[in-house]
């Protein structure tokens, strides 16, 4: 019997056919600004076999994720979903769906992620205005009121947990102010969801987004997003199409809503992981989880002070999930971080922008916010600095 051959038009180029070894990853303790180490149960869920993205079992799992996200954010918002992508995808979705060309968007810029909001809003045609503070400071209600009265924006965008500085922006009263002056309040909660007190409905927050890899202790790849009734109304009353097809919530909402209309193939296993991460949040309870993050942060702050190190942000505005530490005079921040990584398998990060070389960023997020991790880091840091 004649053997069939596969016809080829050209000889196969073997240049890039490399022989690689089995994947071997070092056992890092990720105490930087993210990602944090995923909880072992989250990793276990990630490895479970797939079903289809419209399978009845997966649809039930989607319902679980939406309910658990509502709990974590303390909201009843119907349009609450995980966007397929990292936190920046949900950041972009929040703007793509609510900004139309010419809309005035006022952004509180007191760190890198405020700058990113400015950049993204401008790409959707917004007339972007800025409120500015030094990196590490926060805005007062009076400053926000003055900015709103001056610029009369359609949207006020604030970063609740500024990952570049470690500052926590107080949000109490801001939503009420935005309603008084007829604008939407958009909030970045990437480094606060699951680790820092958040009450979206009680604080009248209209839109919020987050990431899976910080206080939720899930690998990066999904980005929680929620739109309140006023944001949904703005979406439905647009005069122009949402400029981003993939992030259009009027379409995605039908996949995550009762219709379950196909939009894209959701990352099945990442949704398994996020469901387990959120289940751990609900199992622990928000009050206990927030208290744990605060207690371990204070243990770190006291330990740093005992080592003669100062924090960059005033104590009342510090994030329990991310601490910024001033680098002592004469110390090379990069050398210290590299030594911690190479000699102790501990990752921390340096600053960037105006804080480059001036601070270290230490994350205690989710599964990693534990007393033993704080004591291990302080011991290693003391040895490296000495």
N, C-alpha and C positions, 0 to 999 in steps of 0.2 A: 504494500500500500504506500502510495507516494506521501511523503511527509510535507505538511503545509509549512510554508515559511511566511514570516511577517515581512511585507515589503517595506523597505526604507528608502526615503528619497535622498538622505544624506548620511554620512557616517556619524555615529553618536560621539559627541564631545564629552570625554571622560574627565576633563579638567577639574570639575567641581564635585566629582564623586569621591568625597573624602570618607575615610574610615574613622568614625568617631567612637570613643569609649562610652560605656554605660553612664548615664547621668549620675553625678555625685555632687551633692550640694552641701556646703559646710553648715554646721549647726549654729547659725547666727542667732543672737538675741537682738531683735530689732527694736531698739529704743530710740529711734530717730523720729522724724515727723510723719512717717508712714512709708510703706505699709508696716503694720504691726504683725506679729506672729499670729497666724490663724489658729483658732482653737482646734485641738485634735478632733473633736466631734464634727467640726466644720470640714476638715480635710477628709474625714471618713465619708461624709455625705457627698463631697465633691467626686469621690471615686465610684459612686454607685452607677449601675447601668442606666443607659438612657431610655426614655420613652419619646414619643413624638411630641412636638410642640403644640399640637391640638388634641393630644390624647386626653381622655377624661381624667386620668390620674394626674396629669400635669396641670390641667385646668383647676382641679381641686387644690393643688399646690400653689397655683397663682393666687387663688382666693386667700389662702393662709398668709402668703407674703404680704398682700395688701392690708389685711387686718392687723398683722403684727407691725407693719410700718406705721399704721395709724396709731397704734399703742405707743411705739417708740417716740413718735413726734407729738403725741397727745393732740390728735386732730380727728375730726369726722369727715375730712375731705374725701369725696367719692373718687376724684381723679388723683389717686396715690399709687404710683407704680415704680418699679425699678427699670430705669432706662438701660438698654444694652450698650454698655460702654463704661469707661471710668468716670470719675466725678466730674471731669470737665465736660463730658457729654451732657450731663444733667444741667450743669451751669449754662451751657449753650442753649439747651432746650428751654430753660426758663426765660431766656431773652428772645429766642427765635419765635416763640409762640405769643409773646405779649408786646413786642416792639414792632411798630410800623415806621416806615420812613418819615422822618421829621418829628417823631415823638421826642419830647424832652425826657431824658433819663438822668437822674442825679445819683452819682455814685460816691459813697464815702470811701475815700482812699487813705488808708493808714497802714498799708502793707502791699505785698506783691499781688495778692488775689483781688484786691480792689482795682489794681492796675489791669488785671486780666478782664475784669468785668467791663472796664472802660473800653478796652480793645474789642471785646466781643460785641458790645452794644453798638459801637461805631460801625462794625461790619454789617449790621442789619439796618443801617441808615438812621440811627438815632442821633438826635442833637444832644450830645453827651456833655453834661456839666459835672464839675468835680467839687467835693468838699474834702479838704486835705488836713491831715494831722501828721505829726512825726510818727515814724514807724515804732509802734509799741504803745502809743497813746490811743484813747478812745474818744468818741463824740458824746457830748452832753445833749440832753433834750433841748436845751435852749439853742445850741448850735445847729441842731437838726431843724428846729422850727424856723430859725433864721434862713437856713438854706432852702427850705421848702417854700417859704413866703417869697423869697427872692426869685427862685427859678420856676416855681409852679410846675413841677414835673408830672409826667404820667406815671412814672415809676421811681421809687427810691430804693436803691440797692445797697445793702450793708453786709459786711462779713461778720457773722457772730463769733467765729473762732478763727482768727487770722493766723494761719499756719506759719507764716514767715516771721511773726513777731511774738507769738504766744499770748496775745491780748484777747480778752473776752469783752465784746461790745455789749453793754447792757441794752436790753430790748424792751423792758417794761415801759409802757407808755408811748412807744414809737408808733405802734400800729394805730392806736387811737388818734394820734397826731396826723397820721397819713389819711385816715378817714375824714378827719376834720377838714383837711386841705385837699381832699379828693384825688389821692394817688394810691397806687398799689405799693405794698411793702414786700420786697424780694430779699430773702436772707440766705446767705451761704452758711450751711451747718455741716460742712464736710468733716471738720475735726471736733464737732460737738455732739452729733447724734449718737446716743447710746452711752455718753460719758459725762455730759454737762446738762444741767437742768434746761429743758426746752418745753414750752407750752404754746404751740402754734395757735390754737384757737383762742385760748385765754389772752394771748398777746396780740391778737388780730393780725397775724402774719398771713399774707395773701399767697405767697409762693415761697417754697424752700426746696433746696436740693442738698444732696450729700454724696458720700462715697461708701463703698463696702469695706475698704481696707484699713479704716482707722479704728474708731472705738467699737465697731461691730465685729472686729477680728475675723474678717472674711477676706479671701484674696481679692485684689483689685479686678474689676471687670463688670461690675454692675453699679448703677448710680441712682439711688432713690430720688424721686421727684414728686412733689405734691402741689396741686393747684387748688386754692379755695374758690368759693362761689364767685367772688368778684373777678378773679383771674380767669376763670372759665367763661364768664360773661364777656370779658374782653376778647378772649380767643374766638368766641362764636360771633362777635360783632365786628370782626376785622373787615377792613375794606380791601385788603390785599391778601393773597395766599401766604401762608407761612413759607418763608424762603428756604427752609431746610426740609426736604421730603422725609428723610429718615427720622427726624425729631419732631415731626408734626403731630401734636397731641390730638388733633381732631381725627386723625387716622389711627394713631397708636391707642387712643382711648377706646376705640371699637374692638381692638384685640384684647385689651385688658378689661373691657366692660362686658355687659351681658351678651353682646352680639358674638364675641370671640371671632371676629373677622380676621382672616390672615393678613398680616402686615410684613413680618420678616420672621426668619427662623430664630427664635429666642435661644440664648445660650443655656441649654437644658441643665447641665451640671452646675453651672454658676448659680442658677436659681435654686438648685438643691442646697448648695452651700449657704446662700443667703437665708433661705428658710430656716436652716439649722442655727445660723448665727442669731437671727431674730428670736427664735424659740428660746435660746439661751438668755437673751435679754429679758424676755417675758418671764422665764423661770426664776431668774434672780430677782426681778422686780425693779422698776426704775428708781425708787427711793433708795434701795439698798445699793444699787449699781452706782448711782451718783455719789452716794456717801463713800463707797469704796474708792472711787477715783479721787475724791477730795482728800481722804485720809492719807492715801499713798503719795499724793502730790505734796501734802504738808510735811510728810516724813522726808521727802526728797528736799524740799526747800530748807528745812531745818538742818539736814545733813550737809547741804551745800554751804550754808552759812557757817557751819562748824569747820568746814575746810577753808574758810576765808573767801568764798566765792559769792558774788552778788547776782541776783536775778535782774533781768532787764526791765520787766514790767512791774508796776506797783502791785502789791499783794492783793488788793481788792479787785483788780482787773485781770489777774493771772488765770490762765486756763489750767484746770487740773489735768487735762489730757496732754498738754504740751508746755514745757517750761523752757524759757530762753535764759541762758546763763552768760554773763559777761566774761570774756576772755581776759585773764589778768595781763597786766603790762609785761611785755617781754616774752610772752608765751605764744608759740605758733599754733593756732587753732587746728590747722590741718594735720600737724604732726601728732597732736594728742588724739584726734579722732582716728587717724590711721593706726596708731599704736593700740588703742582700745580694740579696733577691729582685728588686727593681725595677732595680737598677743592674748586677747581675752574673748574674741568672737562676739564682741558687743558693738553694735552700730549706733552711733549718734551722728548728728549732722551739724554742719556749720551754717552760718548765715549767708545771705546773698543780698544783692542790691546795696543799699547804704549800710547794711549790717554785715557785709562780707568781712570775714576775719575778726569780727568784733564779738560774736556770740557763738555759743553752741545751742542746738535745739535738741531737747530730750523729750521723747514721747513716752507716756505711760497710758496706753490705750487698751481698753477692753481686756482681753485675756492677759496682756502684759502688765496691767496695772495690779501688781502684787508686791507685797512687802519684801519678799526675798529678792526680787529683781532690783528694787531700790537699794537694798543693802549691798548687793553684789556690785552694782554700778558705782556706788560711793566708794567702796573698798578699792575697786580697780582704778577709779579716777584719782584717788589719793596716791596710789602707788605711781601712776603715770606722771602726775604733777610733781611728785617729790624726786 
